[in-house]
Amino acid sequence: MSHRYIIVIVFLATLLLKATPIFAEHFKYEIFQNLTEYRKNEGLIDLKEYTAETSFCGDPKSPLKSNSGAVDICKRFVILFKRLNPSEGTTAERSDGHPASSISSATPKHAAFLNYWLSTQLRDKNIPENLRPLLYLHLKTHYDKFKGKYKLTDQFHPIESAHLEKLDILHELYRQYYELKNNKLGGGEKKEGDRDEGCLNFLQNCKDNYNKGLEKCLPQADNQFCIALNRFRNLYEEDKASFSAACHNKTLPSLPEIASLRLPKAVTGGTPKIGGDLVQAEQSSSTHQLPKIVDDVVFSSFFFNKNTQIIVRPSSFSLQSVYPNLYKLLLLQYTSLFEYDEEKIKNNLMEVLHEFLKYYNLNRGNSSVDLFIKEFFYDYYKNKKEEYEKIYAECSNKKPLTSYCKLYYRCNDQLRDDLFSIKEDVAKYLGDKAKSYQQALSGNPPTETEMHKIGRSSLISLHRFAIVSTVIGVFFFLFSIYEVCKNCLKMYILFMCML
């Protein structure tokens, strides 16, 4: 076959395949519910079976003949297809007389899985890019040799890398889920109260892939993938109690619910969320007049120059990420990442709250901060309220020995109050405090009722702010006088020397 002829075939194959959808929208990501059966049949592939149906793969005229790996994948695909898709009118048709798969009647979902299987085989076996469209076209051209109950052409197309990555995530989640369910992940001696190695591997796999999935579906606004990820979550939540034996009677933690699917359309639609606005990199400033929250570092060291201006000086010792946990939460539209370690779960909760309070304190003079408070507590905090209150109760009565209790006391420092004492309505407390602070800045002191609401500690905070502002003003005034007097003294000494 001439080189020019191969180029023409590749070109035509690419055009043909691009004109065909990846597969039906309904089955875009819903292809792993029968993964156990698929993997079982994949393990039973024998290149000695279905020899008549696979003969075209290694034909001397085949464009694949120069690559043995591509020929092998072609044969394996045909055999797996035949096992999953018996021919029309039969349930066990095989050229070698052996029984076919016991799987239930073939469906388009099988073809969608086969399409995924072929894409991953071509990628993992490093088949050259120029051969891949030829393999697809070769299989389509010779479909009459191995056709089954359902047509291949409607479900058969190279999968874009972005979709393939998302399917890989779902594949890993379902694979380990079914292996744990079938007790294939156990092993090793178990101690009372501990999860065994297989259970921990499953949880770590869930953490890695579910969190990766959240980062793919939410910032990219891929609603179909979010729905598929949430369907796995629902399956996990329904069955996690039955996994207790495999995990030595330890209860498995819940996977985070995807917030954008939980909230009603009236909430998720319409006006863009403040949190999303604060982390959008495309805009230099927030449309709500609040400072951006960026996934970056800031420089905290500074000095005064000769003109008494504050100059930021980069320092390798002062680099710090300001709001890493809050940034991630807002980027994921108030959906928390999955964690299975109990202490880390509590620590993550308090990290988010501490960073939110830091941001609140720096911006409580901004009238838009009240909207951010309401959104944060409605979309996030109220769903975690019970967990937060347990932490408050635990940490308020003991020394801060754990990392999350240390964060609890750091939150109290930000509030200049005790979280446990205001746990019933933290959002209202912050809103009232911000309103009073804004009134004080505008020259309108809070009323007696408002003073009572925000409490003594908050009033002390306002007085401290006024005192600190006064002290700074006096400092700059005295510094200016010093500069003037110093110059006058120099001139006087120079004058006396000239006499």
C-alpha positions in Angstrom: 0.0 0.0 0.0 1.5 3.3 -1.1 2.3 6.1 1.4 0.0 8.5 -0.5 -2.9 6.0 -0.3 -2.4 5.7 3.5 -2.5 9.5 3.9 -5.7 9.7 2.0 -7.3 6.9 4.2 -6.2 8.6 7.4 -7.7 11.9 6.2 -11.0 10.3 5.2 -11.1 8.3 8.5 -10.6 11.4 10.5 -13.4 13.2 8.7 -15.7 10.2 9.1 -15.1 9.8 12.8 -15.4 13.5 13.6 -18.8 13.5 11.9 -20.0 10.8 14.4 -20.9 11.7 18.0 -18.9 10.1 20.7 -22.0 8.2 21.9 -25.5 9.0 22.8 -25.8 11.9 25.3 -27.8 9.7 27.8 -24.9 7.3 28.0 -22.1 9.8 27.9 -20.7 8.8 31.3 -23.1 6.1 32.5 -21.2 3.1 31.3 -19.7 1.3 34.4 -22.7 -0.1 36.1 -21.9 -3.6 34.7 -18.1 -3.2 35.2 -17.8 -6.5 37.1 -19.2 -8.4 34.1 -17.1 -6.4 31.7 -13.9 -7.1 33.6 -14.8 -10.7 33.9 -15.2 -11.1 30.1 -12.0 -9.0 29.5 -10.1 -11.5 31.6 -11.5 -14.4 29.6 -10.3 -13.1 26.2 -8.5 -15.8 24.3 -7.0 -15.0 20.9 -7.7 -18.6 19.8 -11.4 -18.0 19.9 -13.5 -16.3 17.2 -10.6 -16.8 14.7 -12.9 -16.4 11.7 -14.3 -13.1 13.0 -10.9 -11.7 13.8 -9.0 -12.8 10.7 -9.5 -9.4 9.0 -7.4 -7.7 11.7 -4.1 -9.2 10.4 -5.0 -9.3 6.7 -2.0 -8.6 4.5 -4.0 -5.7 3.0 -4.9 -4.3 6.4 -3.4 -0.8 7.2 -2.6 -2.3 10.6 -0.2 -5.0 9.4 2.9 -2.9 10.2 2.0 -2.7 13.9 1.5 -6.0 15.8 0.1 -4.1 18.8 -2.7 -2.6 16.8 -3.5 -6.0 15.3 -3.6 -7.5 18.8 -6.0 -4.7 20.0 -8.2 -5.2 17.0 -8.6 -8.9 17.7 -9.2 -8.4 21.4 -11.8 -5.8 20.7 -13.7 -8.1 18.3 -13.6 -11.0 20.9 -14.8 -8.8 23.7 -17.5 -7.3 21.5 -18.7 -10.8 20.6 -18.8 -11.9 24.2 -20.9 -8.9 25.2 -23.0 -8.6 22.1 -24.2 -12.0 20.7 -25.5 -11.9 17.1 -29.1 -11.1 16.4 -31.4 -14.0 17.1 -28.8 -16.0 19.1 -27.6 -15.9 22.7 -24.4 -18.0 22.4 -23.0 -17.9 18.9 -19.3 -18.6 18.6 -17.2 -20.0 15.8 -15.4 -22.4 18.0 -18.4 -24.0 19.6 -17.6 -22.7 23.1 -20.4 -21.0 25.1 -20.6 -17.2 25.0 -20.8 -14.8 28.0 -23.7 -15.3 30.5 -24.2 -11.5 30.5 -27.8 -10.3 30.1 -29.0 -9.1 26.7 -26.6 -6.6 25.0 -27.4 -2.9 25.2 -26.0 0.3 23.7 -24.2 0.7 27.1 -22.0 -2.2 26.2 -21.0 -0.6 23.0 -20.2 2.6 24.9 -18.0 0.7 27.3 -16.3 -1.0 24.4 -15.6 2.4 22.9 -14.0 3.5 26.1 -12.1 0.2 26.4 -10.7 0.7 22.8 -9.6 4.3 23.5 -7.8 3.3 26.7 -6.1 0.4 25.0 -4.8 2.5 22.1 -3.5 5.1 24.6 -2.0 2.7 27.1 -0.3 0.6 24.4 1.2 3.7 22.8 -0.3 3.0 19.4 0.8 5.8 17.0 -1.7 8.6 16.6 -1.8 8.1 12.8 -2.8 4.5 13.2 -5.7 5.1 15.6 -8.3 6.5 13.1 -7.3 3.7 10.7 -8.1 1.1 13.3 -11.6 2.6 13.9 -12.2 2.8 10.2 -11.0 -0.8 9.7 -13.4 -2.1 12.4 -16.3 -0.2 10.9 -15.5 -1.4 7.4 -15.4 -5.0 8.5 -18.3 -4.8 11.0 -20.3 -7.4 8.9 -17.7 -10.0 10.0 -18.5 -9.8 13.7 -21.8 -7.8 13.9 -23.9 -8.3 17.0 -27.4 -7.4 18.1 -26.7 -3.7 18.2 -24.9 -1.6 15.6 -21.4 -0.5 16.3 -21.4 2.7 14.2 -23.8 4.7 16.5 -21.5 4.2 19.5 -18.1 4.2 18.0 -15.8 7.2 17.9 -12.5 8.3 19.3 -13.0 9.9 22.7 -11.6 13.4 23.4 -8.9 13.4 26.0 -10.9 15.7 28.3 -13.8 13.2 28.3 -11.4 10.2 28.5 -9.8 11.6 31.7 -13.3 11.9 33.3 -14.2 8.4 32.3 -10.9 7.2 33.8 -12.0 8.8 37.1 -15.3 7.0 37.1 -13.8 3.7 36.0 -11.4 3.8 39.0 -14.1 4.6 41.4 -16.4 1.8 40.2 -13.6 -0.7 39.9 -12.5 -0.4 43.6 -16.1 -0.1 44.7 -17.0 -3.5 43.1 -13.8 -5.1 44.3 -14.5 -4.0 47.9 -18.1 -5.2 47.5 -16.9 -8.6 46.3 -14.4 -8.8 49.2 -11.4 -8.7 46.9 -9.6 -5.9 48.7 -9.3 -7.6 52.1 -6.1 -9.0 53.4 -3.8 -8.8 56.4 -4.4 -9.2 60.1 -7.1 -6.9 61.5 -7.0 -5.2 64.8 -10.1 -4.2 66.8 -11.2 -0.7 65.7 -8.9 -0.5 62.7 -9.8 -0.6 59.0 -7.8 -3.2 57.1 -5.4 -2.4 54.3 -8.0 -3.1 51.5 -10.5 -0.8 53.1 -7.9 2.0 53.5 -6.9 1.5 49.9 -10.5 1.9 48.8 -10.9 5.1 50.9 -7.7 6.5 49.6 -8.8 5.7 46.0 -12.1 7.4 46.7 -10.3 10.5 48.1 -7.9 10.7 45.1 -10.5 10.1 42.3 -13.7 11.6 43.8 -11.8 14.9 44.6 -10.2 14.9 41.2 -13.7 14.4 39.8 -15.1 17.4 41.8 -12.3 19.5 40.4 -13.2 18.4 36.8 -17.0 18.8 37.1 -17.5 22.0 39.1 -15.1 24.6 37.8 -15.6 23.3 34.2 -19.4 23.4 34.6 -19.8 19.9 33.1 -23.2 19.1 34.5 -23.4 15.6 32.9 -20.2 14.6 34.5 -21.3 16.0 37.9 -24.5 14.0 37.6 -22.5 10.8 36.8 -20.2 11.5 39.8 -23.2 12.1 42.0 -24.8 8.8 40.9 -21.7 7.0 42.1 -21.9 8.9 45.4 -25.6 7.7 45.7 -24.5 4.1 45.1 -21.8 4.4 47.7 -24.1 5.9 50.3 -26.7 3.2 49.8 -24.2 0.4 50.2 -21.5 1.7 52.6 -23.2 0.1 55.6 -22.8 -3.3 54.0 -19.0 -2.7 53.7 -18.5 -2.6 57.5 -17.4 -6.2 57.5 -14.6 -5.5 55.0 -13.6 -2.5 57.1 -13.7 -4.3 60.4 -17.0 -2.9 61.5 -15.8 0.7 61.1 -18.4 3.1 59.6 -17.4 4.5 56.3 -17.6 8.3 56.0 -20.0 10.0 53.5 -18.8 11.3 50.2 -19.5 15.1 49.9 -22.7 15.9 48.1 -22.2 18.1 45.1 -23.7 21.5 46.3 -24.7 22.8 42.8 -26.9 19.7 42.4 -28.3 20.0 45.9 -29.4 23.6 45.7 -32.7 24.5 43.9 -32.5 26.2 40.5 -33.7 29.4 41.9 -30.6 29.6 44.1 -28.1 28.3 41.5 -29.5 30.2 38.6 -29.8 34.0 38.1 -27.3 36.2 39.9 -23.8 34.8 40.0 -22.6 33.8 43.4 -20.3 36.1 45.3 -18.0 33.2 46.2 -17.6 32.3 42.5 -17.0 35.9 41.7 -14.3 36.2 44.3 -12.2 33.4 42.7 -12.7 34.1 39.0 -9.2 34.8 37.6 -10.5 36.5 34.5 -11.5 39.7 36.3 -9.0 41.9 38.1 -11.6 42.9 40.7 -14.8 41.5 42.1 -18.1 42.8 40.8 -19.3 42.9 44.4 -16.6 45.4 45.4 -14.9 42.8 47.6 -11.2 42.0 47.2 -10.4 38.9 45.1 -9.5 35.6 46.9 -6.6 34.2 44.8 -4.7 30.9 44.9 -1.4 32.7 45.3 1.1 33.9 47.9 1.5 37.3 49.4 4.4 39.2 50.9 3.8 40.1 54.5 7.0 42.0 55.3 7.3 45.8 54.7 9.3 48.8 55.7 9.1 52.6 55.8 11.1 54.6 53.2 12.4 58.1 53.7 9.1 59.6 52.6 7.2 57.5 55.3 5.5 55.4 52.6 4.8 51.8 53.3 6.8 49.7 50.8 6.2 45.9 50.3 9.5 44.0 50.2 9.4 40.4 48.9 10.9 38.1 51.4 11.5 34.3 51.1 10.8 34.0 54.8 7.3 35.6 54.7 5.7 33.9 51.7 2.3 32.5 52.7 -0.9 31.4 51.0 -3.6 33.5 52.6 -6.9 31.6 52.0 -6.0 28.2 50.4 -8.9 26.2 51.9 -11.5 28.9 51.4 -10.3 29.4 47.8 -10.8 25.7 47.0 -14.2 25.7 48.7 -15.4 28.7 46.6 -13.9 27.3 43.4 -15.9 24.1 44.0 -19.1 26.0 44.6 -19.2 25.3 48.3 -18.6 21.5 47.9 -16.1 20.1 50.3 -13.3 17.7 49.2 -13.6 14.2 50.5 -11.5 13.1 53.6 -11.8 9.9 55.6 -9.5 10.6 58.5 -11.6 11.9 61.3 -9.1 14.4 62.7 -8.3 15.7 59.2 -12.1 16.2 58.6 -12.3 18.4 61.7 -9.1 20.2 60.9 -10.4 21.0 57.4 -13.7 22.4 58.7 -11.9 24.7 61.1 -9.3 25.8 58.5 -12.2 26.9 56.2 -13.9 28.8 59.0 -10.7 30.4 60.3 -9.9 31.7 56.8 -13.4 33.0 56.3 -13.2 34.9 59.6 -9.8 36.4 58.5 -11.3 37.6 55.2 -14.4 38.9 57.1 -12.3 40.8 59.6 -10.3 42.5 56.8 -13.4 43.5 54.9 -16.1 44.0 57.5 -16.1 47.7 56.6 -17.4 46.8 53.1 -21.2 46.9 52.8 -21.1 43.8 50.5 -19.6 41.6 53.2 -23.1 41.0 54.6 -24.1 39.3 51.3 -21.0 37.1 51.4 -21.8 36.1 55.0 -25.4 35.1 54.1 -24.2 33.1 51.1 -21.4 31.3 53.0 -23.7 30.3 55.8 -26.6 29.3 53.6 -24.6 27.3 51.0 -22.0 25.8 53.2 -22.1 26.3 57.0 -25.7 25.2 57.6 -25.0 21.8 56.1 -22.0 21.4 58.4 -23.5 23.1 61.5 -23.9 19.9 63.5 -20.2 19.0 62.9 -19.0 22.4 63.8 -21.0 22.5 67.0 -19.5 19.2 68.1 -16.1 20.7 67.6 -17.0 23.8 69.6 -18.3 21.7 72.4 -15.2 19.5 72.4 -12.7 22.3 72.2 -14.3 24.8 74.6 -13.7 22.6 77.6 -10.1 21.6 77.1 -6.7 22.9 76.2 -6.0 23.1 72.5 -4.0 19.9 72.2 -5.4 18.9 68.7 -4.7 20.9 65.6 -8.5 21.6 65.1 -8.8 22.9 68.7 -5.9 25.2 68.1 -7.8 26.5 65.1 -10.9 26.9 67.3 -9.1 29.3 69.6 -7.6 31.1 66.7 -11.2 31.6 65.4 -12.1 33.0 68.8 -9.2 35.4 68.5 -10.5 36.6 65.1 -14.0 37.0 66.6 -12.8 38.4 70.0 -15.6 36.2 71.3 -16.3 32.5 72.0 -17.7 30.4 69.1 -19.4 28.0 71.5 -21.3 30.9 73.1 -22.7 32.2 69.8 -23.1 28.8 68.0 -26.9 29.2 67.6 -26.5 31.9 65.0 -23.0 32.8 64.0 -24.1 34.4 60.8 -26.4 36.9 62.5 -23.6 37.7 65.0 -21.2 38.5 62.2 -23.8 40.5 60.3 -24.6 42.6 63.3 -21.0 43.2 64.1 -20.2 44.2 60.6 -23.1 46.6 60.5 -22.0 48.3 63.7 -18.5 48.5 62.5 -19.6 50.2 59.3 -21.7 52.7 61.2 -18.7 53.5 63.4 -16.5 54.1 60.4 -19.2 56.4 58.8 -19.4 58.5 62.0 -22.8 57.1 63.0 -22.3 55.3 66.3 -24.4 52.1 67.0 -27.6 52.4 69.0 -27.8 50.9 72.5 -29.7 47.9 71.1 -27.1 47.3 68.5 -24.3 47.7 71.1 -26.0 45.0 73.1 -26.3 42.7 70.1 -22.6 42.8 69.2 -21.5 42.4 72.8 -18.8 44.0 74.9 -15.8 42.3 73.2 -16.8 43.7 69.8 -17.2 47.2 71.3 -13.8 46.9 72.8 -12.6 45.9 69.3 -14.1 49.1 67.9 -12.4 51.2 70.6 -9.1 49.5 70.0 -9.4 50.3 66.3 -10.0 54.0 67.1 -7.1 54.0 69.6 -4.7 52.3 67.2 -5.7 54.7 64.4 -5.1 57.6 66.7 -1.7 56.2 67.8 -0.6 55.7 64.2 -1.7 59.2 63.3 0.3 60.7 66.2 3.3 58.5 65.2 3.3 59.9 61.7 2.8 63.5 63.0 5.7 63.2 65.4 7.9 61.5 62.7 7.2 64.5 60.4 8.1 67.0 63.1 11.3 65.0 63.8 12.2 65.2 60.1 11.6 69.0 60.0 13.5 69.6 63.3 16.4 67.5 62.1 16.7 69.5 59.0 16.4 72.8 61.0 19.2 71.6 63.3 21.5 70.8 60.4 20.9 74.3 59.0 21.6 76.0 62.4 24.8 74.0 62.9 25.9 74.9 59.4 25.1 78.6 60.0 27.1 78.6 63.3 30.1 77.1 61.6 30.1 79.8 59.0 30.3 82.6 61.6 
